[in-house]
Amino acid sequence: ETYVSLSCQTCPEVVQALNIMSAINPNITNVMIDGAIFQDEVAAKNIMAVPSVYLNGELFSQGAITLEKIIQKIDVNAEKRQAEALKNKAEFDVLVVGGGPAGAAASIYAARKGLNTGIVAERFGGQVADTVGIENFISVKYTEGPKLVAGLEAHVREYDVDIMNNQRAVKLRKTDKVELELANGAVLKSKTLILSPGARWREMNVPGEQEYRGKGVAYCPHCDGPLFKGKKVAVIGGGNSGIEAAIDLAGIVEHVTVLEFAAELRADAVLVKKANSMGNITIITEAQTTEVTGDGTRVNGINYTDRKTGEAKRIELAGIFVQIGLVPNTEWLRGAVELSPRGEIIVDERGQTSVPGVFAAGDATTAPYKQIIIAMGAGANASLGAFDYLIRH
C-alpha cells in the first residue's frame, strides 16, 4: 500500500517503482491510496508524510525512495554485492560527488573532454526533484523539478559517464590520487574530484522537532500539505520559500500562521502582498520558536517567545512546515577540505578547494547565491578547472 497526495512531486516515482515490481513479480501487489480522500485511513495509521509505503501492514519507507533502494532494502545482500563491484572500478580522471544540477553539468563537461568520468549520487537530481514550480530557469518559462531532473539525467546518459546512483560518500582522502570512500565500504580512486553534495532543509533544532518529524513536522508543503486539509498549521520562516508555502497551504488548510524570527519578512514584496490578501494567513514577526509539542503520537501545538516582549506564547495546531533555509551536506568533509564557519566548501574562481585536484560547485560551496542556474554554471566551471589541472599535472 502506497499512501500519496496528488500534489506530491516524489510520489509518482515511488508508485511507478512498485508498479514495475508488481508487473514483473506476481507475488507483489501495490495499491496507491490518496491520503487527502481516505483521511480516516490516514488518521488510523497516523500517516502525516508522503509517500508512505506499507509492506504487509508495516511501515516500509517514508519519503522519496528509488526502485534500486527498494530492492536494496528487500535484498539484504545487495549492498555487499554492489560494494564488491564498485571496488573493481578502474581509476577515474574525474569523479563527481552529487547528482544535482552542479554535478550533472560537471560530469557532462568532463565527458565532453574525453575524460573517464564517474558520478556518485545518493539520489540523482538532489533537492531539485522536490521542487514544484521553476520559473527562473532562463529560456524555459516554466518547468517542474521532476521534469528538469529527468532532463538532466537523460543528458548525462548521452555521454559515457559511469553513474553510480544510491551511493553515499563518507570520507575523502588525498594521497597521490584522490580516494573516495562510500558508506558500503567501497573505495573509488580518481585523478581529480568535483564535490557537489548540495544542501538539505535547515532544521529548527528545538525540543520535539525530531520526535514529531513525519508526525506533524514536515519540510515539503507540496507533498504533505493535503494531509492537513481543514486543519490549522504553522510555517516557520518568512523568506520566499516560507511565504510561498503559506500561500500554497492556505488553499487547503483551515488556517496558516507564519512565524518569522526577524522583525521584517525577507520574502519578495509581491509574495507578501499575496499572503496578506488571503483571509486565512496570519504573519507573526519577531517570533522565536522554542518547542514542538504533541500527544506522543502527533503534533498538537508550537511554543514560541515574542522577542519584543519576552512573553511565552503557544499556538494549537496539527502541522508545522519548516522553511528556514538550507544546510550544506558537508559534515563528512570536515578536516578533509577547508570549510567556512557555516560549513560551506571554500572555493576560488576556478572552483578549486584547499586540496589540489579537488574542486567543488553548487549549494554546498561559498557561492553566495543558491540557484539552479548558478549551480549549473559553477559545475561547468569546476569541471573546466579540473581539466586544466589534469593537463598541467
C-alpha positions as CSV (number, residue, x, y, z in Angstrom):
1,E,0.0,0.0,0.0
2,T,1.4,3.4,-1.0
3,Y,-0.2,6.5,0.6
4,V,0.3,9.6,-1.5
5,S,-1.0,13.1,-2.2
6,L,-1.7,14.2,-5.7
7,S,0.4,17.3,-5.3
8,C,3.5,15.3,-4.1
9,Q,6.4,15.6,-6.5
10,T,8.2,12.4,-5.3
11,C,5.2,10.1,-5.0
12,P,4.8,9.2,-8.7
13,E,8.4,7.8,-8.9
14,V,7.7,5.6,-5.8
15,V,4.4,4.4,-7.1
16,Q,5.8,3.6,-10.5
17,A,8.8,1.7,-9.0
18,L,6.4,-0.5,-7.0
19,N,4.1,-0.9,-10.0
20,I,7.0,-2.2,-12.1
21,M,7.9,-4.7,-9.4
22,S,4.3,-5.9,-9.2
23,A,4.1,-6.2,-13.0
24,I,7.2,-8.4,-13.1
25,N,6.6,-10.4,-9.9
26,P,3.0,-11.9,-9.5
27,N,3.7,-12.3,-5.8
28,I,3.8,-8.5,-5.4
29,T,0.8,-6.2,-5.5
30,N,0.7,-2.4,-5.0
31,V,-2.3,-0.2,-4.2
32,M,-2.0,3.6,-4.4
33,I,-4.1,5.4,-1.8
34,D,-4.8,9.2,-2.0
35,G,-4.4,10.4,1.6
36,A,-6.5,13.5,1.0
37,I,-9.5,11.4,0.2
38,F,-9.1,8.5,2.6
39,Q,-8.4,10.6,5.6
40,D,-10.0,8.2,8.1
41,E,-7.5,5.5,7.0
42,V,-4.6,8.0,7.1
43,A,-5.6,9.1,10.6
44,A,-5.9,5.4,11.8
45,K,-2.3,4.7,10.7
46,N,-1.1,8.2,11.8
47,I,0.3,9.0,8.4
48,M,1.4,12.6,8.3
49,A,4.0,12.5,5.5
50,V,4.0,11.0,2.0
51,P,4.9,8.9,0.2
52,S,4.4,6.3,2.9
53,V,4.8,2.6,1.8
54,Y,3.4,-0.2,3.9
55,L,4.6,-3.8,3.4
56,N,2.3,-6.4,4.8
57,G,0.7,-3.8,7.1
58,E,4.0,-2.5,8.5
59,L,5.7,0.8,7.5
60,F,8.4,0.0,5.0
61,S,9.5,3.5,3.9
62,Q,8.5,7.1,4.1
63,G,9.7,9.8,1.7
64,A,11.4,9.6,-1.7
65,I,12.8,6.1,-2.5
66,T,14.0,4.8,-5.8
67,L,13.5,1.3,-7.3
68,E,17.1,0.5,-6.6
69,K,16.8,1.5,-2.9
70,I,13.6,-0.6,-2.5
71,I,15.4,-3.6,-3.9
72,Q,18.3,-3.0,-1.6
73,K,16.0,-3.0,1.4
74,I,14.4,-6.2,0.4
75,D,17.6,-8.0,-0.8
76,V,19.9,-8.0,2.3
77,N,22.9,-9.0,0.2
78,A,22.5,-6.3,-2.5
79,E,24.7,-3.7,-0.8
80,K,27.6,-6.2,-0.3
81,R,27.5,-7.2,-4.0
82,Q,27.4,-3.5,-5.0
83,A,30.4,-2.8,-2.8
84,E,32.4,-5.6,-4.5
85,A,31.5,-4.3,-8.0
86,L,32.5,-0.8,-7.1
87,K,35.9,-1.8,-5.6
88,N,36.8,-3.2,-9.0
89,K,36.2,0.1,-10.8
90,A,39.2,1.5,-12.8
91,E,40.7,4.8,-11.8
92,F,38.7,7.8,-13.0
93,D,40.1,11.0,-14.5
94,V,37.2,13.0,-13.0
95,L,34.9,11.7,-10.2
96,V,31.9,13.8,-9.3
97,V,30.1,13.6,-6.0
98,G,26.4,14.6,-6.2
99,G,23.8,14.3,-8.9
100,G,22.1,17.7,-8.7
101,P,22.4,20.5,-11.3
102,A,26.1,21.2,-10.5
103,G,27.1,17.6,-10.6
104,A,25.2,16.9,-13.8
105,A,26.8,19.9,-15.5
106,A,30.3,18.9,-14.2
107,S,30.0,15.4,-15.5
108,I,28.8,16.4,-18.9
109,Y,31.6,18.9,-19.4
110,A,34.2,16.4,-18.2
111,A,32.8,13.6,-20.5
112,R,32.8,16.0,-23.5
113,K,36.6,16.4,-22.9
114,G,37.0,12.7,-23.4
115,L,37.9,12.1,-19.7
116,N,37.0,8.9,-17.9
117,T,34.1,10.3,-15.8
118,G,32.1,8.9,-12.9
119,I,29.3,10.4,-10.8
120,V,28.3,9.2,-7.3
121,A,24.9,10.3,-6.1
122,E,22.6,9.3,-3.2
123,R,19.7,10.4,-5.4
124,F,20.1,11.8,-8.9
125,G,18.6,15.3,-9.2
126,G,19.1,16.0,-5.5
127,Q,16.8,18.6,-3.9
128,V,15.6,19.8,-7.3
129,A,13.5,16.6,-7.5
130,D,11.3,18.0,-4.7
131,T,10.9,21.4,-6.3
132,V,7.5,22.2,-7.7
133,G,7.4,25.3,-9.9
134,I,10.6,26.6,-11.5
135,E,10.0,29.9,-13.3
136,N,13.5,31.5,-13.4
137,F,15.4,28.9,-15.5
138,I,16.4,31.1,-18.4
139,S,14.8,30.2,-21.8
140,V,12.3,27.9,-20.1
141,K,9.2,29.9,-18.9
142,Y,8.0,27.1,-16.5
143,T,9.1,23.7,-15.6
144,E,8.9,21.4,-12.5
145,G,11.6,19.7,-10.5
146,P,11.0,16.1,-11.6
147,K,10.8,17.1,-15.2
148,L,14.1,19.0,-15.0
149,V,15.8,16.1,-13.2
150,A,14.6,13.7,-15.9
151,G,16.2,16.0,-18.5
152,L,19.4,16.3,-16.6
153,E,19.8,12.5,-16.2
154,A,18.9,11.9,-19.9
155,H,21.5,14.5,-20.9
156,V,24.2,12.9,-18.7
157,R,23.4,9.5,-20.2
158,E,24.1,10.8,-23.7
159,Y,27.7,10.6,-22.7
160,D,30.0,7.9,-21.4
161,V,29.5,8.7,-17.7
162,D,29.5,6.0,-15.1
163,I,26.5,6.8,-13.0
164,M,26.7,5.2,-9.5
165,N,23.3,6.1,-8.0
166,N,22.1,5.4,-4.5
167,Q,25.6,5.7,-3.1
168,R,26.7,7.9,-0.2
169,A,30.2,9.3,0.2
170,V,31.5,9.2,3.7
171,K,35.2,10.0,3.5
172,L,37.7,11.8,1.3
173,R,41.5,11.1,1.3
174,K,44.2,12.7,-0.8
175,T,47.4,10.8,-1.5
176,D,49.0,10.9,-4.9
177,K,45.4,10.3,-6.1
178,V,42.0,11.2,-4.6
179,E,40.3,8.4,-2.7
180,L,36.5,8.5,-2.0
181,E,35.1,6.0,0.5
182,L,31.5,5.1,0.2
183,A,29.0,4.1,3.0
184,N,29.1,0.4,1.8
185,G,32.9,0.3,2.3
186,A,33.9,0.6,-1.3
187,V,36.8,3.0,-2.2
188,L,36.9,4.8,-5.6
189,K,40.0,6.4,-6.9
190,S,40.4,9.4,-9.3
191,K,42.9,11.8,-10.5
192,T,40.6,14.7,-9.7
193,L,37.4,15.1,-7.7
194,I,34.4,17.5,-8.0
195,L,32.3,17.9,-4.9
196,S,28.7,18.9,-5.4
197,P,26.9,17.3,-2.4
198,G,24.2,20.0,-2.3
199,A,22.2,21.0,0.7
200,R,19.2,20.0,2.8
201,W,16.5,21.7,4.7
202,R,17.7,23.5,7.8
203,E,16.0,22.3,11.0
204,M,14.8,24.3,13.9
205,N,16.8,22.4,16.5
206,V,14.2,22.8,19.2
207,P,12.7,20.2,21.6
208,G,10.1,18.0,19.9
209,E,11.2,18.5,16.3
210,Q,12.8,15.2,15.8
211,E,10.3,13.3,18.0
212,Y,7.4,14.5,15.7
213,R,9.2,14.5,12.4
214,G,6.8,12.8,10.0
215,K,4.1,13.1,12.7
216,G,3.2,16.7,12.0
217,V,6.6,18.3,11.5
218,A,7.2,18.5,7.7
219,Y,9.6,20.2,5.3
220,C,7.6,19.8,2.0
221,P,4.3,21.7,1.9
222,H,3.6,20.5,-1.6
223,C,3.9,16.8,-0.6
224,D,2.4,16.7,2.8
225,G,0.0,19.7,2.7
226,P,-3.1,17.8,1.6
227,L,-2.8,15.5,4.7
228,F,-3.7,18.6,6.8
229,K,-6.8,19.5,4.9
230,G,-9.2,21.6,7.1
231,K,-6.6,21.8,9.9
232,K,-4.5,24.6,11.4
233,V,-0.8,24.7,10.6
234,A,2.2,26.9,11.0
235,V,5.0,27.8,8.6
236,I,8.4,28.6,10.2
237,G,10.3,31.2,8.1
238,G,9.4,34.4,6.4
239,G,11.6,34.1,3.3
240,N,10.4,33.4,-0.2
241,S,10.1,29.6,0.5
242,G,8.1,30.2,3.7
243,I,5.6,32.7,2.3
244,E,5.2,30.6,-0.9
245,A,4.5,27.6,1.4
246,A,1.9,29.6,3.3
247,I,0.1,30.7,0.2
248,D,0.1,27.2,-1.2
249,L,-1.2,25.7,2.1
250,A,-3.9,28.4,2.5
251,G,-5.9,26.8,-0.2
252,I,-6.0,23.5,1.6
253,V,-5.9,24.0,5.4
254,E,-8.1,25.9,7.7
255,H,-5.5,28.5,8.8
256,V,-1.8,29.2,8.4
257,T,0.3,31.0,10.9
258,V,3.7,32.2,9.7
259,L,6.4,32.6,12.4
260,E,9.4,34.8,11.4
261,F,12.4,35.3,13.8
262,A,13.3,38.7,12.4
263,A,11.4,42.0,12.6
264,E,10.7,42.0,8.9
265,L,9.9,39.4,6.3
266,R,12.6,38.6,3.8
267,A,10.3,37.4,1.1
268,D,9.7,39.4,-2.1
269,A,7.1,42.1,-1.8
270,V,4.8,40.5,-4.4
271,L,4.6,37.3,-2.3
272,V,4.0,39.2,1.0
273,K,1.2,41.2,-0.7
274,K,-0.4,38.0,-1.9
275,A,-0.2,36.4,1.5
276,N,-1.7,39.4,3.2
277,S,-4.6,39.4,0.8
278,M,-5.6,35.9,1.9
279,G,-8.1,35.7,4.7
280,N,-6.6,32.6,6.5
281,I,-2.9,33.6,6.8
282,T,-1.5,35.3,9.9
283,I,2.0,36.6,9.9
284,I,3.9,37.0,13.2
285,T,7.4,38.6,13.2
286,E,10.0,38.6,16.0
287,A,8.8,35.1,17.0
288,Q,11.4,32.6,18.3
289,T,10.2,29.0,18.1
290,T,11.1,27.2,21.4
291,E,9.3,23.9,21.3
292,V,7.2,21.5,19.3
293,T,4.5,19.8,21.4
294,G,2.4,16.7,20.8
295,D,0.4,13.9,22.5
296,G,3.1,11.3,21.9
297,T,1.6,10.3,18.5
298,R,1.3,13.6,16.6
299,V,1.8,17.3,16.8
300,N,-0.7,19.4,18.8
301,G,1.0,22.7,19.1
302,I,4.0,25.0,19.0
303,N,5.5,27.2,21.6
304,Y,7.3,30.5,20.8
305,T,8.7,33.6,22.5
306,D,7.6,37.1,21.5
307,R,11.1,38.7,21.1
308,K,9.6,42.2,21.5
309,T,8.1,41.5,24.9
310,G,9.7,38.3,26.1
311,E,6.3,36.7,26.6
312,A,6.0,33.0,26.1
313,K,3.1,32.1,23.7
314,R,1.5,29.0,22.3
315,I,-0.5,28.0,19.2
316,E,-2.7,24.9,19.0
317,L,-2.3,23.3,15.6
318,A,-1.9,20.0,13.7
319,G,1.2,20.6,11.5
320,I,4.4,22.6,11.3
321,F,6.2,23.2,8.0
322,V,9.8,24.3,8.4
323,Q,11.2,26.6,5.7
324,I,14.2,28.4,7.2
325,G,16.9,27.8,4.5
326,L,19.5,25.2,3.7
327,V,22.4,23.4,5.4
328,P,25.3,22.2,3.2
329,N,25.8,18.4,3.2
330,T,29.5,18.7,4.2
331,E,29.8,17.1,7.6
332,W,31.7,14.2,6.2
333,L,34.3,16.7,4.7
334,R,35.4,18.3,7.9
335,G,39.2,18.0,8.2
336,A,39.5,17.0,4.5
337,V,38.9,20.3,2.8
338,E,38.7,23.8,4.2
339,L,35.1,24.8,5.1
340,S,33.6,28.2,6.0
341,P,32.2,28.8,9.5
342,R,28.8,27.9,8.0
343,G,30.1,24.6,6.7
344,E,30.4,25.6,3.1
345,I,33.2,24.4,0.9
346,I,35.6,27.3,0.3
347,V,36.4,27.6,-3.5
348,D,38.3,30.1,-5.7
349,E,37.2,31.4,-9.1
350,R,38.0,28.1,-10.8
351,G,36.1,26.0,-8.2
352,Q,39.4,24.8,-6.7
353,T,39.2,23.9,-3.0
354,S,42.0,23.9,-0.4
355,V,43.1,20.5,-1.7
356,P,44.9,20.4,-5.0
357,G,42.9,18.4,-7.6
358,V,39.7,18.7,-5.6
359,F,37.1,21.1,-6.9
360,A,33.6,22.0,-5.8
361,A,30.4,23.6,-7.1
362,G,26.8,24.2,-6.2
363,D,24.8,24.9,-3.0
364,A,27.4,23.4,-0.7
365,T,30.1,26.0,-1.6
366,T,30.7,29.6,-0.6
367,A,28.9,30.8,-3.8
368,P,26.7,33.5,-2.3
369,Y,23.5,32.7,-4.3
370,K,21.9,29.3,-4.3
371,Q,20.1,29.0,-7.6
372,I,19.7,26.1,-10.1
373,I,21.1,28.1,-13.0
374,I,24.1,29.3,-10.9
375,A,24.8,25.8,-9.7
376,M,24.9,24.5,-13.3
377,G,27.4,27.2,-14.3
378,A,29.5,26.5,-11.3
379,G,29.5,22.8,-12.2
380,A,30.8,23.6,-15.7
381,N,33.4,25.9,-14.3
382,A,34.7,23.4,-11.8
383,S,34.9,20.7,-14.5
384,L,36.9,23.0,-16.7
385,G,39.1,23.8,-13.7
386,A,39.6,20.0,-13.2
387,F,40.5,19.6,-16.9
388,D,43.1,22.4,-16.7
389,Y,44.5,20.8,-13.6
390,L,44.9,17.4,-15.4
391,I,46.7,18.8,-18.4
392,R,49.2,20.7,-16.0
393,H,49.8,17.7,-13.7
